[in-house]
Amino acid sequence: MEPLTGGHAALADGRWDAARAAFEASLAGGETAEACFGLAAAQWWLGEDHACVATCARAYTLFRRSGDVIGAARCAAWLAITYKANFANFVAANGWISRADRLLESLDQASLHAQSWVARAYRMADLQAAEELTGRALTVFARSRHNALPTISISTMLSQLACLGVKCNSSRLRIRRASAGGKAW
């Protein structure tokens, strides 16, 4: 199995050290945005917050250089959540979510916008507005035919709803995780 594929499989299985090693091996063969973003995710799960931010920012730059707007927007949303959750840096979080929004302006893919909405809701002080935005994102994602949201955004969305006292009926809501082979959870 090639390192990039192995890294994604390890992330999906919750094997953070193995994921980090696989993405680092992939990067040893040449720097790519996808390998940097995968490494950033592994670093986040391992509690390496500063390294995660630096690696994800590098992935953002590489995605932008290659013209991959969707990849860059994913990185920007991830960084917005990380800056708020891990560093309580609302200024940086606001800057990254604004970047994600600008990148997604011209795209007509609601599920991609949902990820940005999750990041925006996560940093909101107005819990009612956060609930509405998160609920909107969850509804859009549940109706989506593809999985544009990474697992971290899905879990953030669901925990945000739980914190707000919103109950989700899991038998009605079938979210598929691409990283888990499309299995519903």
Secondary structure in CASP SS format (residue, H / E / C, confidence):
PFRMAT SS
TARGET T0000
AUTHOR 0000-0000-0000
METHOD secondary structure of the structure
MODEL  1
M C 1.00
E C 1.00
P H 1.00
L H 1.00
T H 1.00
G H 1.00
G H 1.00
H H 1.00
A H 1.00
A H 1.00
L H 1.00
A H 1.00
D H 1.00
G C 1.00
R C 1.00
W H 1.00
D H 1.00
A H 1.00
A H 1.00
R H 1.00
A H 1.00
A H 1.00
F H 1.00
E H 1.00
A H 1.00
S H 1.00
L H 1.00
A H 1.00
G C 1.00
G C 1.00
E C 1.00
T C 1.00
A H 1.00
E H 1.00
A H 1.00
C H 1.00
F H 1.00
G H 1.00
L H 1.00
A H 1.00
A H 1.00
A H 1.00
Q H 1.00
W H 1.00
W H 1.00
L C 1.00
G C 1.00
E C 1.00
D H 1.00
H H 1.00
A H 1.00
C H 1.00
V H 1.00
A H 1.00
T H 1.00
C H 1.00
A H 1.00
R H 1.00
A H 1.00
Y H 1.00
T H 1.00
L H 1.00
F H 1.00
R H 1.00
R H 1.00
S H 1.00
G C 1.00
D C 1.00
V H 1.00
I H 1.00
G H 1.00
A H 1.00
A H 1.00
R H 1.00
C H 1.00
A H 1.00
A H 1.00
W H 1.00
L H 1.00
A H 1.00
I H 1.00
T H 1.00
Y H 1.00
K H 1.00
A H 1.00
N H 1.00
F H 1.00
A C 1.00
N C 1.00
F H 1.00
V H 1.00
A H 1.00
A H 1.00
N H 1.00
G H 1.00
W H 1.00
I H 1.00
S H 1.00
R H 1.00
A H 1.00
D H 1.00
R H 1.00
L H 1.00
L H 1.00
E C 1.00
S C 1.00
L C 1.00
D C 1.00
Q C 1.00
A H 1.00
S H 1.00
L H 1.00
H H 1.00
A H 1.00
Q H 1.00
S H 1.00
W H 1.00
V H 1.00
A H 1.00
R H 1.00
A H 1.00
Y H 1.00
R C 1.00
M C 1.00
A C 1.00
D C 1.00
L H 1.00
Q H 1.00
A H 1.00
A H 1.00
E H 1.00
E H 1.00
L H 1.00
T H 1.00
G H 1.00
R H 1.00
A H 1.00
L H 1.00
T H 1.00
V H 1.00
F H 1.00
A H 1.00
R H 1.00
S C 1.00
R C 1.00
H C 1.00
N C 1.00
A C 1.00
L C 1.00
P C 1.00
T H 1.00
I H 1.00
S H 1.00
I H 1.00
S H 1.00
T H 1.00
M H 1.00
L H 1.00
S H 1.00
Q H 1.00
L H 1.00
A H 1.00
C H 1.00
L C 1.00
G C 1.00
V C 1.00
K C 1.00
C C 1.00
N C 1.00
S C 1.00
S C 1.00
R C 1.00
L C 1.00
R C 1.00
I C 1.00
R E 1.00
R C 1.00
A H 1.00
S H 1.00
A H 1.00
G C 1.00
G C 1.00
K C 1.00
A E 1.00
W C 1.00
END
